[in-house]
Amino acid sequence: MVKNSMELGVNTRLAHCGNDPRDFHGFVNPPVVHASTVLFPDSATLVNRAQKYTYGTRGTPTTDALATAIDQLEGSAGTIVVPSGLAAVTVPLLAFSDAGSHVLIVDSVYHPTRHFADTMLKRLGVEVEYYDPRIGACISALMRPNTRVVFTESPASNTFEMQDIPAIAKAAKQAGAVVMMDNTWATPLYFRPLDHGVDISIHAATKYPAGHSDVLLGTVSANEEHWPRLHDGLITLGCCAAPDDVYQVLRGLRTMGVRLEHHSKSALDIAQWLEGRPGVARVLHPALPSHPDHALWKRDFSGSSGIFSVVLAGGGQKQAHAFLDALQIFGLGFSWGGYESLAVPVSLGDRTIAKGPYEGPVIRLQIGLEDVEDLKADIQRGLEAAASAA
Ligand SMILES: Cc1ncc(COP(=O)(O)O)c(C=O)c1O
């Protein structure tokens, strides 16, 4: 039986995806290849680049091991590995847009994606337009003859609206656009974009794949049709990742399934506990039946990860800061997917469509691997401090 067959359980596949130990004398893990120069046996081989590895920027056994693992999880034809999650967004956007083309981006996108589109993409002559995360099939009304890319992210950054990915992908494909998805929240364990009509699946591997808040990395996976251009984009930009970081992420993948299950369970438990608690107006978590897009999440996703937001019942910055400053276990800091819990205030100042209204300050919680009762007690401290600041 093939150890990465889809018939096997996800943890079995995670334990064996990527490298084949027999390629390296049976050692379970692949070597970390630090490389720029690769030698050729003779001038004819060099001139024709007639061997598997030719230069460090073009792939090594270490990057291949991770890319193969991600292909097996995503069901993709090829994966590039880049130095951060943000690079995993910018490299495909650059690779697939042309001057004079039109790009549609979901309004609730990760803020630095928007910043890249509004600055560098616009300077390069690309027309950028934002759309409502809940647009669904109606996106067809926004498609133009020059629409080259439809960029999706589901659930939304910070506010967790779900997108109807199959409907959007269908409409975009009919109009000849490439469909990209930032799939970091779900990981390929809970959603496989290419199975739902997406062409390019993007991950900030910094989050759950790395899992320990000590590595930055991104992966971009393409279907057969779009792999050549994506690969060419990586080679042209020279945006390759460092071998030690690539190795750390491959190492992280082995335990991602068990970690994610714990993150998921704890986050859902805390989200349910928060609903209806004094001082809480709403909980923005798509796996909650109260979430307006719960049916979409249930239809398309097979799980939920460990990050969601809570809307406080009234107040403003003073209450939000009182909540955050009272926390003793949750750290105040950016990113997510690591073993430790984090909280940040959410700013929706960049949005033009998906801006609410919300009843009070929105606070994003990344639920780590700590014990749930300790995390609940910490959040309770925050809610009491916010109430006292009123
Ligand atoms: C949805 C999403 N995509 C991409 C990124 C970027 O990842 P990185 O921090 O590795 O650049 C983040 C980071 O928070 C994110 O939340």
The ligand as a Gaussian input file, in Angstrom:
#p B3LYP/6-31G(d) Opt

LIG

0 1
 C       -4.191000      34.624000       6.022000
 C       -2.737000      34.936000       6.034000
 N       -2.033000      34.813000       4.892000
 C       -0.722000      35.097000       4.848000
 C       -0.040000      35.508000       5.973000
 C        1.408000      35.870000       5.866000
 O        2.237000      34.931000       6.475000
 P        3.701000      35.334000       6.970000
 O        3.538000      35.885000       8.342000
 O        4.445000      34.041000       6.920000
 O        4.239000      36.325000       5.994000
 C       -0.728000      35.638000       7.183000
 C       -0.014000      36.093000       8.401000
 O       -0.583000      36.401000       9.422000
 C       -2.106000      35.368000       7.215000
 O       -2.828000      35.524000       8.344000

